[in-house]
Amino acid sequence: MVVLHLTMLDFAIFAVTFLIVLVVAVIYLYPGSTRSTTIPGKDPSDIKEGNLPDISAAGGFHGFLIDLHAEFGKIASFYYGSQLCVSLASVELWKQHQNVFDKPGDLFLLYRPLIGESSVMYANKGIGRSRRKQHGLSFNEVALKKHYDVFHEVCEELVDKLKSVPHEEHIPLCQYMVALALKALLRSLFGKYFHDDRAVLELKKNFDVSWHEIEQRLHVSEVPSEESPRQKRFQKAVSSLQSVFRNQLKKSKETSSTDEGSQLFIDMLAKSSSTEDEAINDAITYLMVGFHSTAYLLAWALYFIANDESVQKKLHKELEDVLPGDKKVNPENIKKLKYLHQIVKETLRCSIVLPWTARYQEIDVKIGGHVVPKNTPVIHALGIVLQDEQVWPLPNRFDPDRFSEENCASREDIAFSPFGFAGQRGCPASQYVNTEMVLLLAELCKHFKWNMVEGQVVEPKYGLITQPREEVWVTVHKR
């Protein structure tokens, strides 16, 4: 009887121990089953990768966030690997998070092989604020005045080229805008070296190789081995980009000017960066963020203009009134182009070029009645709010009049945050982008009437940058 009693006791101990181990294993392997927050959301679809397979299947973060919030509401959670994340998709929720500065670097690790670990994208706290403030000085209203001539120069080159195009020839809109935006950015921020088109083409070749690899890693989490041809090609391209900016920094230091009004962005980096690698990484960061976003904003704007005859007529009337004859856009008259500014803003709203950003805090915080645990990345779903029909009636319709003074007065400013809003860490170059967009579109629409080639279905491709899924073809008629 004693032996039987001990055997049953041993079995009971074994059963309890097994149950505890099983529970611990489930908690470890499936973290969503024991949520550390009451926020509704998706459980991990993969033991190690969390919801990364779902993000990839949706074509990127924006598509995933659309589905997430449609299912779980304005505040929802998911797993980025094993990390719990929270996403906010309403103005009211944004207000509760608008003073947060620090970015969760882990959500932006995809870019690190290209922009380096010392990039301003990963700088937080006091150092991050200081660098962000320093960079902003290169893009304020005073600094922008020296870029007008460069913008006019690159636009005139394109206008001359388009004037030689036969009347009905089909023009690849995205290809042309990519070339225009790249020239404008390189010449205005990085100087005379890029007045040579060969230097621009060489940089673009290396950037395209680098960017293609980063986009591949968005959809396929497996990173190629160090010895693979693909990885070697990527590393060679990044090394070439670094070499170009290293040389430009060296030239900037050799020809340093005390006149701050004549200094370019590269000059600021040469003077203010703590190390050469930091300056190079920041140069590539601004190239990465500024080049494609501006290029596709221009393409989307001209697509919307070409698609709506009434918008194009109203814009041309404004251009005739503000810029009669050979008069050009300058710092004094640019604000008079009110309707064109509205077109740019509506393009930012409709195109959702930058669909999301993120912040985090090192303390537990309460948002929307839920506790968000410390260090949890909080996504600001910019693209979803920009398409929220409660804020923007008929959100899929392109309507620049949404941004008339009257309509803006009835809407909270934070609702239109295409460059982010939190912690004074929106894009420091947003004013630069807006000025560039207005000036280039004014010149292009003053000289030409833009028309869509019939039979196209233009759809957005939501990736790292939102762009048309296929090339957009247009024709131009000289005014």
C-alpha positions as CSV (number, residue, x, y, z in Angstrom):
1,M,0.0,0.0,0.0
2,V,2.9,2.4,0.8
3,V,4.5,1.7,-2.6
4,L,1.1,2.4,-4.3
5,H,0.7,5.6,-2.4
6,L,4.2,6.9,-3.4
7,T,3.6,6.0,-7.0
8,M,0.4,8.0,-7.1
9,L,2.1,10.9,-5.4
10,D,4.9,10.8,-7.9
11,F,2.4,10.8,-10.7
12,A,0.6,13.8,-9.3
13,I,3.8,15.7,-8.9
14,F,4.8,14.8,-12.5
15,A,1.4,15.9,-13.8
16,V,1.5,19.2,-12.0
17,T,5.1,19.9,-13.1
18,F,4.2,18.9,-16.7
19,L,1.3,21.3,-16.7
20,I,3.4,24.2,-15.4
21,V,6.1,23.6,-18.0
22,L,3.4,23.4,-20.7
23,V,1.9,26.7,-19.6
24,V,5.3,28.4,-19.5
25,A,6.1,27.0,-23.0
26,V,2.9,28.4,-24.4
27,I,3.5,31.8,-22.8
28,Y,7.0,31.9,-24.2
29,L,6.2,30.7,-27.7
30,Y,2.9,32.5,-28.1
31,P,3.2,35.8,-26.2
32,G,-0.2,37.0,-27.5
33,S,-1.9,34.4,-25.4
34,T,-1.0,36.3,-22.2
35,R,-1.4,39.9,-23.3
36,S,0.3,42.5,-21.1
37,T,-2.3,45.0,-22.2
38,T,-6.0,45.1,-22.6
39,I,-5.7,46.6,-26.1
40,P,-7.4,44.4,-28.7
41,G,-5.4,43.1,-31.6
42,K,-3.8,40.3,-33.4
43,D,-2.0,37.3,-31.9
44,P,1.3,36.3,-33.4
45,S,0.9,34.3,-36.6
46,D,4.4,32.9,-36.3
47,I,6.3,31.8,-33.2
48,K,9.4,33.9,-33.8
49,E,8.3,36.5,-36.3
50,G,5.0,37.5,-34.7
51,N,2.9,39.3,-37.3
52,L,5.7,40.0,-39.8
53,P,4.4,37.4,-42.2
54,D,1.0,39.2,-42.1
55,I,2.7,42.5,-42.8
56,S,4.6,41.1,-45.7
57,A,1.4,39.4,-47.1
58,A,-0.4,42.8,-46.9
59,G,2.3,44.4,-49.0
60,G,3.7,46.4,-46.2
61,F,2.8,48.2,-43.0
62,H,0.0,50.4,-44.5
63,G,-2.0,47.6,-45.9
64,F,-1.5,45.6,-42.7
65,L,-2.6,48.6,-40.6
66,I,-5.7,49.1,-42.7
67,D,-6.8,45.5,-42.0
68,L,-5.8,45.7,-38.4
69,H,-7.8,48.7,-37.6
70,A,-10.8,47.6,-39.6
71,E,-11.0,44.5,-37.4
72,F,-10.0,45.9,-34.0
73,G,-10.9,49.6,-34.0
74,K,-8.9,52.9,-33.6
75,I,-6.4,51.5,-31.2
76,A,-5.1,48.0,-31.9
77,S,-2.1,45.8,-31.1
78,F,0.1,43.3,-33.0
79,Y,3.5,41.7,-32.7
80,Y,6.7,42.8,-34.5
81,G,8.7,39.7,-33.9
82,S,8.3,39.0,-30.2
83,Q,7.7,42.8,-29.5
84,L,4.2,44.0,-28.7
85,C,3.3,47.1,-30.7
86,V,0.3,49.4,-30.5
87,S,-1.2,51.4,-33.4
88,L,-3.2,54.6,-33.1
89,A,-5.6,55.6,-35.9
90,S,-7.6,58.6,-34.7
91,V,-7.0,62.3,-34.0
92,E,-8.2,61.9,-30.4
93,L,-5.7,59.1,-29.7
94,W,-2.9,61.0,-31.4
95,K,-3.5,64.0,-29.0
96,Q,-2.6,61.7,-26.1
97,H,0.8,60.9,-27.7
98,Q,1.7,64.2,-29.4
99,N,4.6,65.2,-27.1
100,V,6.6,62.0,-27.4
101,F,10.0,62.4,-29.2
102,D,11.9,59.1,-29.0
103,K,11.6,56.6,-31.9
104,P,11.7,52.9,-31.4
105,G,14.9,52.0,-33.4
106,D,13.9,48.3,-33.7
107,L,11.1,49.2,-36.1
108,F,13.5,50.9,-38.4
109,L,16.3,48.4,-38.4
110,L,15.5,47.5,-42.0
111,Y,17.2,50.7,-43.1
112,R,20.3,50.3,-40.9
113,P,22.5,48.5,-43.5
114,L,22.0,51.5,-45.8
115,I,22.0,54.5,-43.4
116,G,24.2,53.2,-40.6
117,E,23.7,52.9,-36.9
118,S,24.7,56.5,-36.2
119,S,22.0,58.0,-38.4
120,V,19.8,60.7,-36.9
121,M,16.9,58.3,-37.5
122,Y,18.1,56.3,-34.4
123,A,19.0,59.3,-32.3
124,N,16.8,59.8,-29.2
125,K,16.6,61.9,-26.1
126,G,18.8,65.0,-25.8
127,I,21.2,64.1,-28.5
128,G,18.4,63.4,-30.9
129,R,16.7,66.7,-30.1
130,S,19.9,68.6,-30.6
131,R,20.7,67.0,-33.9
132,R,17.1,67.4,-35.1
133,K,17.2,71.1,-34.2
134,Q,20.5,71.6,-35.9
135,H,19.3,70.0,-39.1
136,G,16.1,72.1,-39.1
137,L,18.2,75.2,-39.5
138,S,19.1,74.1,-43.0
139,F,15.4,74.0,-44.0
140,N,13.9,77.1,-42.4
141,E,12.4,79.9,-44.4
142,V,15.7,81.9,-44.5
143,A,17.8,78.9,-45.6
144,L,15.2,78.0,-48.3
145,K,15.7,81.2,-50.2
146,K,19.1,80.1,-51.6
147,H,17.4,77.0,-53.2
148,Y,15.0,78.8,-55.5
149,D,17.6,79.3,-58.2
150,V,18.6,75.6,-58.1
151,F,15.0,74.5,-58.3
152,H,14.4,76.8,-61.3
153,E,17.6,75.5,-63.0
154,V,16.7,71.9,-62.8
155,C,13.1,72.5,-63.8
156,E,14.1,74.6,-66.8
157,E,16.3,71.7,-68.0
158,L,13.2,69.5,-67.9
159,V,10.9,72.1,-69.5
160,D,13.4,72.4,-72.4
161,K,13.5,68.7,-72.9
162,L,9.7,68.4,-72.8
163,K,9.3,71.2,-75.4
164,S,11.2,69.0,-77.9
165,V,8.9,66.0,-77.3
166,P,6.4,65.3,-80.1
167,H,2.8,66.3,-79.4
168,E,1.4,62.8,-78.8
169,E,4.4,61.0,-77.5
170,H,3.8,59.0,-74.4
171,I,6.0,60.2,-71.5
172,P,6.9,58.0,-68.5
173,L,5.8,60.4,-65.6
174,C,7.5,58.6,-62.7
175,Q,10.8,58.2,-64.5
176,Y,10.9,61.9,-65.3
177,M,9.9,63.0,-61.8
178,V,12.5,60.7,-60.2
179,A,15.2,62.3,-62.3
180,L,13.9,65.8,-61.6
181,A,13.6,65.3,-57.8
182,L,17.1,63.7,-57.5
183,K,18.8,66.5,-59.4
184,A,17.0,69.1,-57.3
185,L,17.9,67.4,-54.0
186,L,21.5,66.7,-54.8
187,R,22.3,70.2,-56.2
188,S,20.4,72.1,-53.5
189,L,21.7,70.2,-50.5
190,F,25.0,68.8,-51.6
191,G,26.4,71.3,-54.0
192,K,28.3,71.8,-57.3
193,Y,29.6,68.3,-57.7
194,F,26.1,67.2,-58.7
195,H,25.9,69.8,-61.5
196,D,27.6,67.1,-63.5
197,D,24.9,64.7,-64.7
198,R,27.4,61.8,-64.8
199,A,27.8,62.2,-61.0
200,V,24.1,62.2,-60.6
201,L,23.6,59.0,-62.7
202,E,26.4,57.2,-60.9
203,L,24.9,58.0,-57.5
204,K,21.5,57.0,-58.7
205,K,22.8,53.6,-60.0
206,N,24.3,52.8,-56.5
207,F,21.2,54.1,-54.7
208,D,18.9,52.0,-56.8
209,V,20.9,48.8,-56.0
210,S,20.8,49.7,-52.3
211,W,17.1,50.6,-52.2
212,H,16.1,47.5,-54.2
213,E,17.9,45.3,-51.6
214,I,16.2,47.1,-48.7
215,E,12.8,46.6,-50.3
216,Q,13.5,42.9,-50.9
217,R,14.2,42.5,-47.2
218,L,10.8,44.1,-46.4
219,H,9.1,41.1,-48.0
220,V,11.7,38.4,-47.4
221,S,13.1,38.5,-43.8
222,E,16.0,36.3,-44.7
223,V,19.2,38.4,-45.1
224,P,21.7,37.1,-47.8
225,S,25.0,35.7,-46.5
226,E,28.0,37.9,-46.5
227,E,29.6,36.0,-49.3
228,S,26.6,35.9,-51.6
229,P,26.8,37.9,-54.9
230,R,23.6,39.8,-53.8
231,Q,25.1,40.9,-50.5
232,K,28.4,41.9,-52.1
233,R,26.6,43.9,-54.7
234,F,24.7,45.7,-52.0
235,Q,27.8,46.4,-49.9
236,K,29.6,47.7,-52.9
237,A,26.8,50.1,-53.7
238,V,26.5,51.4,-50.1
239,S,30.3,51.8,-50.0
240,S,30.2,53.9,-53.2
241,L,27.5,56.1,-51.7
242,Q,29.5,56.6,-48.5
243,S,32.6,57.4,-50.6
244,V,30.8,60.1,-52.6
245,F,29.6,61.9,-49.4
246,R,32.9,61.4,-47.7
247,N,34.6,63.3,-50.5
248,Q,31.9,66.0,-50.4
249,L,32.4,66.5,-46.7
250,K,36.1,66.8,-47.2
251,K,35.6,69.5,-49.9
252,S,33.2,71.3,-47.6
253,K,35.8,71.5,-44.8
254,E,38.5,72.7,-47.3
255,T,36.3,75.5,-48.6
256,S,34.5,76.3,-45.4
257,S,32.6,79.6,-45.5
258,T,31.8,81.8,-42.5
259,D,28.7,83.1,-44.2
260,E,25.9,80.9,-42.9
261,G,23.6,82.2,-45.6
262,S,25.6,80.5,-48.3
263,Q,26.1,77.2,-46.5
264,L,24.4,74.1,-47.7
265,F,23.1,71.1,-45.8
266,I,26.4,69.2,-46.4
267,D,28.3,72.2,-44.9
268,M,26.2,72.0,-41.8
269,L,26.8,68.3,-41.5
270,A,30.6,68.8,-41.9
271,K,30.6,71.4,-39.0
272,S,28.1,70.0,-36.6
273,S,28.4,66.2,-36.8
274,S,30.4,64.5,-34.0
275,T,32.1,62.0,-36.4
276,E,32.6,61.6,-40.1
277,D,30.5,58.4,-40.1
278,E,27.6,60.3,-38.5
279,A,27.8,63.0,-41.1
280,I,27.9,60.4,-43.9
281,N,25.0,58.4,-42.4
282,D,22.9,61.5,-42.1
283,A,23.6,62.5,-45.7
284,I,22.4,59.1,-46.9
285,T,19.4,59.3,-44.6
286,Y,18.2,62.6,-46.1
287,L,18.9,61.3,-49.6
288,M,16.9,58.1,-48.8
289,V,13.9,59.9,-47.3
290,G,13.9,63.0,-49.5
291,F,14.6,61.7,-52.9
292,H,11.8,59.1,-53.4
293,S,9.2,60.9,-51.4
294,T,9.5,64.1,-53.4
295,A,9.7,62.2,-56.7
296,Y,6.5,60.3,-56.2
297,L,4.7,63.3,-54.7
298,L,5.5,65.1,-57.9
299,A,4.3,62.2,-60.0
300,W,1.1,61.8,-57.9
301,A,0.4,65.5,-58.1
302,L,0.7,65.6,-61.9
303,Y,-1.4,62.4,-62.2
304,F,-4.2,64.1,-60.1
305,I,-4.0,67.3,-62.1
306,A,-4.0,65.5,-65.5
307,N,-7.1,63.5,-64.3
308,D,-9.2,66.5,-63.4
309,E,-9.8,69.1,-66.1
310,S,-11.5,71.6,-63.6
311,V,-8.5,71.4,-61.2
312,Q,-6.1,72.0,-64.1
313,K,-8.0,75.0,-65.4
314,K,-8.3,76.6,-62.0
315,L,-4.6,76.1,-61.4
316,H,-3.6,77.6,-64.8
317,K,-5.8,80.7,-64.1
318,E,-4.0,81.2,-60.8
319,L,-0.6,80.8,-62.5
320,E,-1.5,83.4,-65.1
321,D,-2.6,85.8,-62.4
322,V,0.3,85.4,-60.0
323,L,3.1,84.6,-62.6
324,P,2.2,86.6,-65.8
325,G,4.6,86.5,-68.7
326,D,8.1,85.3,-67.7
327,K,7.7,85.9,-64.0
328,K,8.9,83.1,-61.8
329,V,8.1,81.8,-58.4
330,N,10.1,83.6,-55.7
331,P,10.1,83.9,-51.9
332,E,7.7,87.0,-52.2
333,N,5.0,85.5,-54.4
334,I,5.0,81.8,-53.5
335,K,2.4,82.3,-50.8
336,K,0.0,83.9,-53.4
337,L,-0.2,80.5,-55.1
338,K,-3.0,79.5,-52.7
339,Y,-4.7,77.0,-54.9
340,L,-1.4,75.3,-55.8
341,H,-0.6,75.0,-52.1
342,Q,-4.0,73.3,-51.7
343,I,-3.2,70.9,-54.5
344,V,0.1,70.0,-52.8
345,K,-1.7,69.3,-49.5
346,E,-4.4,67.2,-51.1
347,T,-1.7,65.3,-53.0
348,L,0.0,64.6,-49.6
349,R,-3.4,63.4,-48.2
350,C,-4.4,61.2,-51.1
351,S,-1.0,59.7,-52.0
352,I,0.0,58.7,-48.5
353,V,3.7,58.7,-49.5
354,L,4.8,58.2,-45.9
355,P,2.1,56.0,-44.3
356,W,3.3,55.7,-40.7
357,T,5.8,56.6,-38.1
358,A,6.3,55.5,-34.5
359,R,7.4,56.6,-31.0
360,Y,7.9,55.0,-27.6
361,Q,8.2,55.9,-23.9
362,E,10.2,54.4,-21.1
363,I,7.2,54.4,-18.7
364,D,3.8,52.9,-18.7
365,V,1.3,55.3,-20.2
366,K,-2.5,55.3,-20.6
367,I,-3.9,55.8,-24.1
368,G,-7.5,55.4,-25.0
369,G,-8.3,54.0,-21.6
370,H,-5.7,51.2,-22.0
371,V,-2.3,50.9,-20.3
372,V,0.5,50.7,-22.8
373,P,3.5,49.0,-21.2
374,K,6.8,50.9,-21.1
375,N,9.1,50.6,-24.1
376,T,6.2,49.5,-26.3
377,P,6.5,50.9,-29.9
378,V,3.4,53.0,-30.7
379,I,2.6,53.4,-34.4
380,H,1.0,56.6,-35.6
381,A,-1.1,55.4,-38.6
382,L,-0.8,58.6,-40.6
383,G,-2.2,57.1,-43.8
384,I,-5.3,55.8,-42.1
385,V,-6.2,59.1,-40.5
386,L,-5.5,60.9,-43.9
387,Q,-8.2,58.6,-45.4
388,D,-10.7,58.7,-42.5
389,E,-14.1,59.5,-43.9
390,Q,-15.2,61.0,-40.6
391,V,-12.5,63.6,-41.0
392,W,-12.4,63.7,-44.8
393,P,-15.8,63.1,-46.5
394,L,-15.4,61.1,-49.7
395,P,-11.8,60.4,-48.8
396,N,-10.9,58.8,-52.2
397,R,-11.9,61.9,-54.1
398,F,-9.1,64.4,-55.0
399,D,-10.5,67.7,-53.9
400,P,-8.0,70.6,-53.2
401,D,-10.8,72.7,-51.8
402,R,-10.6,70.6,-48.7
403,F,-7.7,72.9,-47.8
404,S,-9.5,76.2,-48.4
405,E,-9.2,78.6,-45.4
406,E,-12.9,78.0,-44.6
407,N,-12.6,74.2,-44.6
408,C,-9.3,74.2,-42.7
409,A,-10.9,76.3,-39.9
410,S,-13.4,73.6,-39.2
411,R,-10.8,70.8,-38.9
412,E,-8.2,70.2,-36.3
413,D,-4.6,70.8,-37.6
414,I,-3.3,67.5,-36.3
415,A,-5.7,65.6,-38.7
416,F,-3.4,66.6,-41.5
417,S,0.0,65.2,-40.5
418,P,1.6,63.7,-43.6
419,F,5.1,64.1,-42.1
420,G,4.2,63.1,-38.5
421,F,3.3,65.3,-35.6
422,A,4.8,64.0,-32.3
423,G,7.4,65.5,-30.1
424,Q,8.5,68.2,-32.7
425,R,10.0,65.4,-34.7
426,G,8.1,65.7,-37.9
427,C,10.2,65.8,-41.0
428,P,12.6,68.8,-40.6
429,A,12.6,69.2,-44.4
430,S,8.8,69.5,-44.7
431,Q,9.0,73.2,-45.6
432,Y,11.7,72.4,-48.1
433,V,9.6,69.7,-49.7
434,N,6.6,72.0,-49.9
435,T,8.5,74.9,-51.4
436,E,10.1,72.5,-54.0
437,M,6.8,71.0,-54.9
438,V,5.0,74.3,-55.4
439,L,7.9,75.8,-57.5
440,L,8.4,72.8,-59.7
441,L,4.7,72.2,-60.3
442,A,4.1,75.9,-61.0
443,E,6.7,75.8,-63.8
444,L,5.6,72.5,-65.2
445,C,1.9,73.5,-65.3
446,K,2.6,77.0,-66.5
447,H,4.4,75.7,-69.6
448,F,2.3,72.6,-70.3
449,K,-1.2,71.1,-70.2
450,W,-0.9,67.6,-68.8
451,N,-3.1,64.7,-70.1
452,M,-3.4,61.1,-69.1
453,V,-2.8,58.4,-71.8
454,E,-6.2,56.6,-72.0
455,G,-6.7,53.1,-70.9
456,Q,-4.6,53.1,-67.7
457,V,-5.6,51.9,-64.3
458,V,-3.3,53.6,-61.8
459,E,-3.1,51.8,-58.4
460,P,-0.9,52.6,-55.4
461,K,1.8,50.2,-54.3
462,Y,2.2,50.5,-50.5
463,G,5.8,49.7,-49.6
464,L,8.5,51.7,-47.9
465,I,7.3,54.6,-50.1
466,T,3.9,54.7,-51.7
467,Q,4.3,54.8,-55.5
468,P,2.2,53.9,-58.5
469,R,2.3,50.1,-59.0
470,E,3.2,50.6,-62.7
471,E,4.6,53.5,-64.7
472,V,2.1,56.3,-65.4
473,W,2.0,57.5,-69.0
474,V,1.1,61.1,-69.9
475,T,1.2,63.5,-72.8
476,V,2.0,67.2,-72.6
477,H,0.8,70.1,-74.8
478,K,2.7,73.3,-74.8
479,R,0.8,76.3,-73.5
